């Protein structure tokens, strides 16, 4: 892997770069500083929305492109605009999943068939706050969606969930389990962003795409495809349960949860590939 000329980072946010309980990034700051000093792009690849991500990028002064809603929507800052802008018009947008209106229509049909769930579209911002721990302003941002819909499954019957999944898939959509919620979306996932951003940065650096190494970090089942298909997966232990077991022999499992594990594992990895 040391034949890579450049590295890029694709990272999950909740429970990975962001603390699971208070959403802090403080413990990750030394690694973020290192990436900035080494000109290594830190690309968010998250279930969060555009509106949520642009605020965090501004807070951390990160200007790289990013993927939202589990890889369903990619945003690349336009060259002649502020890369920290909060306006979608200042980004070139690639929607890889299904349009939001289509998702809501299918979920309405599912509810009519008796499936028991409650999605963000059903919830006022105050209820999103109650189930996520976000403040009400951030909860409002979480409801501004382009191509996916989080939901709480309310039926204790596991066979009901399997039947619901079959219904969603029959509509050419997918159901993915994240850290707190299930996510209904089109036929895209976090791995969809890997080759897109690899090629984007290969063009930027004017080197072959196979010289771009992709490091991915995540803690949840919705990160599995991204982690298994990247060049160097780093599993962050989740707040609850066991760390993901991947079908990738290069997997590194961080020793700590959240941003502390994010920092330690990245700095250790880059130290290990320094020339002697």
Buried (B, 14 or more C-beta within 10 A) or exposed (E): EEEBEBBBBBBBBBBBBBBBEEBBBEBBEEBBEBBBEEEBBBBBBBBBBBBBBBBBBBEBEBBBBBBBBBBBBBBBBEEEEEBBBEEBEBBEBBBBBBEBEBBBEBBEEBBEEEBBBBBBBBBEBEBBBEBBBBEEEBBBBBBEBBBBBBBBBEBEEEEBBEBBBEBBEEBEBBBBBBBBBBBBBBEBBBBBBBEBBBEBBBEEBEBEEEBBBBBBBBBBBBBBBBBBBBBBBBBBBBBEEEBBEBEBEEBBBBEBBBBBBBBBBBBBBBEEEEEE
